[in-house]
Amino acid sequence: MLPKGLKDKLTVGFSLMSVIPLLVLVYIVNTYVFPGSKQIGDVSLIVAIAGFIALLGLAVTRGFVMPVVKLASEAQAIAHGELDRQIEVGSDEVGSIGSALNQITQRVRDNMAQLHTYGEQTKQMNLDITRRILTLSHVLQVSSLISQSAKIDEVMVFILEKLTQIEEAELNCLIEADGKEGEFRIRSCAGADRTQAQALQGIRFSSPWLRKVLQEGRVLVVDQDRGTSQGGELLEKQFGMHNAVFQPIVSMRQEIAVLLSANRKQGFCFREDSLDLLKVFGQQVAIAVENDLLAQRAEQLKVIDELTGLYNAGYMKSRLEEEVSRAARYHRPCSLVLLNMDDFQKMQELYGRLAAEGVLHQLAELLKGQVTDVDRVGRMGPDDFAIILPERNKREAIELAESVRRKVEQHLFSNGPNRLPFPLHLCAAVSENPLDGSAGEELFAKAEEAMRSAKRNGKNKVLAA
């Protein structure tokens, strides 16, 4: 029967606790204290009624004061971070305030949950950015190694080691096609488990399935959702892994190798960004392999020694084989002269590398002046030279070698602006086709044997095989 509004409750409570008891007190004083006496029962009844009304007012006041106090306590707890609290909601204004606080708290919880989600997403984005920056740094390092003409094995080891830092790439191998159908060799290997990686190094195995992957030239992923039974079987049997990315390495239209990046995680799927990172490294491997192949071809095509301007050893050996074959076909002589400077190492230690290179260049010019247009002069080693003499027999070759020896002994070699204070000497060895062999390798072997004999017998001399 009491009013539900907070304002009305306050009015009724104030009336019950203040106005009505005051009126009763005034009535008692006016009626009983001053005018005259009444029955004690009447007084007691009036006092009892006044006390009852006062208690009823106290109860009513407590009924709306205590919810306010509780609401304040709950609000203070929420303000201190206890956002999981739920305020009991009534039907009056206090209940409306409690409901509003519950709604505010729920919104704060929702916003904090969103902030937490955004934080996790931001953290993941930062990790992805860091991974990509790190990958870019590794790619730049690989490019630097390639541009510096580093050895291919050194570049491969570096790439595979950096790949291991990617979480999904627990084991990384460069699997090289071995030339035979379906035959492969693990050329380089790196992994979190170094013992396993070392054990896999150099292993040969056969896999027609992997050969097919290489020939198709497309990246193949084997994980929980993708791949083939044959790919999974190869991973389990050969590498002890469950998931992998196979990247064919094709250079100049040739299937060279397969780059394997694998892990042994159960129920795993490669993410697209991880696949992108692995493909970047695969491209670097392909660039390194192609650069090495081009360098090999350039070396094979190179015929001139950069220091002396003479033909290099590769050209001289190939040319000797051609001349020996031609001489055998037409029954003509062909001779080979090997030359080696005496005590060249001591001279280099005495005057330095640059001075020694200057002497070699001067010697090369001297040798060029002693041969004809059909003859070939080349540098075979640091201080080793050779002369191919088509149409000349051993006797004529010995005469040429002796003439060269004397001219070297008489020549005034210079050490930069100054001349050397001592003459230079060399040993010469001569071999002829077909007396000393029917192939270029045999002529070289015979001449080298004669050269060792000349060195043992005092140096500065010419010996025939």
MARFI-450308 format. One line per 10 residues: number of its first residue (from 1); their letters; for each residue x, y, z of C-alpha. Coordinates in steps of 0.1 Angstrom, whole numbers, m for minus. Each point is the difference from the previous one (the first is absolute). Example, Ala and Ser with C-alpha at 12.3 -4.5 7.8 and 13.67 -1.06 7.14 Angstrom:
! MARFI-450308
1> as> 123,m45,78 | 14,34,m7
//
This chain:
! MARFI-450308
1> mlpkglkdkl> 0,0,0 | 31,22,3 | 10,22,m29 | 27,m14,m23 | 17,33,m10 | 31,10,19 | m13,36,4 | m33,m12,15 | 18,m24,23 | 22,28,13
11> tvgfslmsvi> m32,22,6 | m18,m28,18 | 30,m10,20 | 7,36,10 | m36,4,11 | m2,m32,19 | 33,6,18 | m2,38,6 | m33,18,m5 | m25,m25,15
21> pllvlvyivn> 20,m9,31 | 5,37,6 | m37,6,m2 | m7,m28,24 | 25,14,24 | m16,34,m2 | m34,m15,6 | 13,m19,31 | 16,31,14 | m30,21,m5
31> tyvfpgskqi> m25,m25,12 | 17,m17,29 | 29,21,12 | m17,34,3 | m38,m2,0 | m6,m29,23 | 4,m37,3 | m14,m27,m21 | 0,m38,3 | 34,m16,m1
41> gdvslivaia> m13,m25,m25 | m9,27,m25 | 35,15,4 | 16,m34,m5 | m21,m7,m31 | 10,33,m15 | 36,m6,7 | m2,m35,m14 | m16,13,m32 | 27,27,m3
51> gfiallglav> 27,m26,5 | m16,m24,m25 | m3,28,m26 | 37,10,6 | 11,m36,m4 | m21,m3,m32 | 17,31,m13 | 34,m14,9 | m8,m32,m19 | m12,19,m30
61> trgfvmpvvk> 31,23,0 | 23,m31,4 | m19,m16,m29 | 14,26,m24 | 32,11,18 | 15,m35,1 | m4,m7,m38 | 17,34,m6 | 28,m10,24 | 4,m34,m17
71> laseaqaiah> m1,17,m34 | 28,23,10 | 20,m29,13 | m4,m19,m32 | 8,31,m21 | 32,5,20 | 10,m37,m5 | m6,4,m38 | 20,32,0 | 29,m20,15
81> geldrqievg> m1,m24,m29 | m23,m28,11 | m19,1,m33 | m15,m35,5 | m24,13,27 | m38,1,m7 | m22,24,19 | m34,m12,11 | m26,21,m17 | m33,12,16
91> sdevgsigsa> m30,18,m15 | 7,35,15 | 25,27,m9 | 28,m19,18 | m8,m30,m21 | 3,22,m32 | 33,13,12 | 12,m36,6 | m13,m11,m34 | 19,29,m16
101> lnqitqrvrd> 32,m10,19 | m5,m36,m12 | m3,12,m36 | 31,23,4 | 20,m29,16 | m11,m23,m28 | 11,25,m26 | 34,5,17 | 4,m38,1 | m9,m2,m37
111> nmaqlhtyge> 24,28,m8 | 28,m16,20 | m6,m33,m18 | 2,19,m33 | 32,17,11 | 15,m33,10 | m10,m14,m34 | 15,30,m17 | 31,m3,21 | 4,m36,m10
121> qtkqmnldit> m5,9,m36 | 25,29,3 | 25,m24,16 | m4,m24,m28 | 3,28,m26 | 32,11,17 | 14,m35,0 | m9,m3,m37 | 17,33,m7 | 31,m10,20
131> rriltlshvl> 1,m33,m19 | m2,17,m33 | 26,26,9 | 23,m29,12 | m7,m19,m32 | 8,31,m21 | 32,4,20 | 9,m36,m8 | m8,4,m36 | 22,30,m2
141> qvsslisqsa> 28,m19,16 | m4,m29,m25 | 0,25,m29 | 32,15,14 | 16,m34,2 | m10,m8,m36 | 12,34,m12 | 34,m7,17 | 3,m32,m20 | 0,m21,32
151> kidevmvfil> 2,m38,m5 | m33,m16,m6 | 3,m24,30 | 6,30,23 | m31,17,m14 | m21,m31,4 | 11,m6,36 | m8,37,8 | m35,m2,m16 | m9,m33,17
161> ekltqieeae> 12,13,34 | m22,31,m4 | m30,m21,m11 | 3,m19,33 | m9,32,19 | m35,m2,m16 | m22,m18,25 | m16,m22,m26 | 34,m10,m16 | 14,m24,26
171> lnclieadgk> 21,m19,m26 | 13,14,m33 | 18,m20,m27 | 13,7,m35 | m7,m33,m18 | 20,m1,m32 | m11,m21,m30 | 28,m26,m5 | m3,m4,m38 | m16,m34,0
181> egefrirsca> m38,m4,m3 | m15,5,35 | 34,2,18 | 7,28,25 | 28,11,23 | m4,22,31 | 26,26,m8 | m5,24,30 | m21,m3,31 | m7,21,31
191> gadrtqaqal> m25,m4,28 | m9,7,36 | 13,m35,7 | 36,3,m12 | 7,m37,5 | m28,m10,m23 | 11,26,m26 | 36,m13,0 | m12,m36,m3 | m21,9,m31
201> qgirfsspwl> 29,19,m17 | 11,m18,m31 | m26,m28,1 | m11,m14,m34 | m35,m14,m6 | m24,m8,m27 | m35,16,m4 | m18,0,m33 | m27,21,17 | 25,28,9
211> rkvlqegrvl> 14,m2,m36 | m35,7,m13 | m4,29,24 | 33,14,m13 | m11,m4,m37 | m33,17,6 | 18,30,14 | m27,11,25 | 1,4,37 | m16,m29,19
221> vvdqdrgtsq> m13,3,36 | m5,m31,21 | m19,6,33 | m32,m10,17 | m22,14,m28 | 22,m3,m30 | 24,m24,m17 | 1,m36,m11 | 5,m34,17 | 33,m4,m19
231> ggellekqfg> 13,34,13 | m10,m9,35 | 17,m34,m3 | 32,16,m12 | 0,25,28 | m6,m26,27 | 25,m26,m14 | 29,22,m11 | m2,30,23 | m22,m9,29
241> mhnavfqpiv> m23,30,m6 | m38,4,m5 | m3,33,m19 | 21,16,m27 | 3,24,m29 | 17,m13,m31 | 14,28,m22 | 15,m11,m34 | 31,19,m8 | 2,5,m38
251> smrqeiavll> 28,19,m16 | 4,8,m37 | m28,m25,m8 | 18,m28,19 | m15,m18,30 | 29,4,25 | m13,m8,35 | m29,1,25 | 0,23,31 | m17,m18,29
261> sanrkqgfcf> m13,19,30 | m17,m24,25 | m12,m4,36 | m14,m28,21 | m30,18,15 | m32,m20,3 | m32,14,m15 | 19,28,m16 | m8,22,m31 | 24,25,m16
271> redsldllkv> m13,36,1 | 0,20,m32 | 25,26,14 | 24,m28,10 | m2,m15,m34 | 8,35,m15 | 31,2,22 | 11,m35,m10 | m5,8,m36 | 22,31,3
281> fgqqvaiave> 29,m21,13 | m7,m25,m28 | 4,27,m26 | 33,10,17 | 12,m36,m3 | m9,m1,m37 | 19,33,m5 | 30,m13,18 | 0,m33,m20 | m4,18,m33
291> ndllaqraeq> 28,25,9 | 23,m29,8 | m9,m17,m33 | 7,32,m19 | 33,4,18 | 10,m35,m9 | m8,6,m36 | 18,33,m1 | 31,m18,15 | m2,m26,m26
301> lkvideltgl> m2,26,m28 | 28,20,15 | 33,m7,m17 | 23,29,10 | 19,3,32 | m8,34,15 | 35,7,14 | 23,m10,m29 | m23,3,m30 | 10,m36,m10
311> ynagymksrl> m24,m29,m5 | m12,m16,32 | 5,m36,11 | m34,m12,m12 | 5,13,m35 | 35,m14,m2 | m10,m35,10 | m30,0,m24 | 22,14,m28 | 27,m26,5
321> eeevsraary> m25,m28,m3 | m11,15,m34 | 36,4,m12 | 10,m35,10 | m31,m14,m17 | 8,19,m32 | 36,m10,1 | m9,m37,4 | m25,3,m29 | 26,15,m24
331> hrpcslvlln> 31,m17,15 | 16,33,10 | 20,8,31 | m14,21,29 | 21,10,30 | m8,14,34 | 24,22,21 | m6,6,37 | 17,29,18 | 4,7,37
341> mddfqkmqel> 18,29,17 | 27,m9,25 | m4,13,35 | m31,21,m9 | m14,m3,35 | 31,14,16 | m1,29,m24 | m36,7,9 | 8,m1,37 | 29,24,m6
351> ygrlaaegvl> m17,26,m22 | m37,m6,6 | m29,m12,m20 | m3,30,m23 | 36,m1,m10 | m3,m38,m7 | m30,6,m22 | 19,27,m19 | 28,m26,m7 | m26,m25,m12
361> hqlaellkgq> m14,25,m24 | 35,9,m14 | 7,m37,m4 | m33,m5,m19 | 10,28,m24 | 34,m17,m5 | m16,m34,m8 | m24,15,m25 | 30,13,m20 | 16,m35,m3
371> vtdvdrvgrm> m29,m18,m17 | m17,1,m34 | m37,7,m8 | m8,m37,0 | 16,m6,34 | m20,5,32 | 14,13,33 | m20,m3,32 | 3,4,38 | m7,m33,18
381> gpddfaiilp> 5,10,36 | 15,28,22 | 34,m2,m15 | m6,m28,m26 | m2,5,m37 | m4,m22,m31 | 6,3,m37 | m17,m21,m26 | 21,m5,m31 | m19,m15,m30
391> ernkreaiel> 21,m13,m28 | 32,m1,22 | 18,m31,12 | 17,m5,33 | 34,13,m12 | m15,32,m13 | m20,4,33 | 32,m5,20 | 17,27,m20 | m28,24,6
401> aesvrrkveq> m1,m8,37 | 37,6,3 | m3,33,m19 | m27,11,24 | 20,m11,31 | 30,21,m12 | m21,31,m8 | m16,m1,34 | 34,m3,17 | 13,29,m20
411> hlfsngpnrl> m31,22,3 | 0,29,24 | m32,m4,19 | m13,31,20 | m14,3,34 | m23,30,m6 | 23,29,m8 | 32,m19,9 | 16,m30,m17 | 5,m33,19
421> pfplhlcaav> 36,m3,13 | 2,m36,m11 | m9,m20,m31 | m31,m24,m1 | 2,m36,m10 | m25,m26,m11 | m2,m37,m7 | m15,m14,m32 | m13,m35,m8 | m9,m13,m35
431> senpldgsag> m22,m28,m12 | m11,m10,m36 | m29,m19,m16 | 0,m29,m7 | 34,m9,17 | m12,10,35 | m37,m7,m3 | m29,0,m24 | m22,24,20 | 4,35,15
441> eelfakaeea> m2,m13,36 | 29,m25,m7 | 22,28,m14 | m7,22,31 | 8,m29,23 | 33,m8,m17 | 10,37,0 | m8,4,37 | 21,m30,8 | 29,15,m19
451> mrsakrngkn> m6,33,18 | 4,m17,34 | 32,m15,m11 | 13,34,m12 | m8,15,34 | 17,m28,19 | 32,4,m22 | 9,36,6 | m27,20,m17 | 5,25,m29
461> kvlaa> 1,m27,m26 | m20,m17,m28 | m9,m37,1 | m18,m22,m25 | m25,m27,11
//
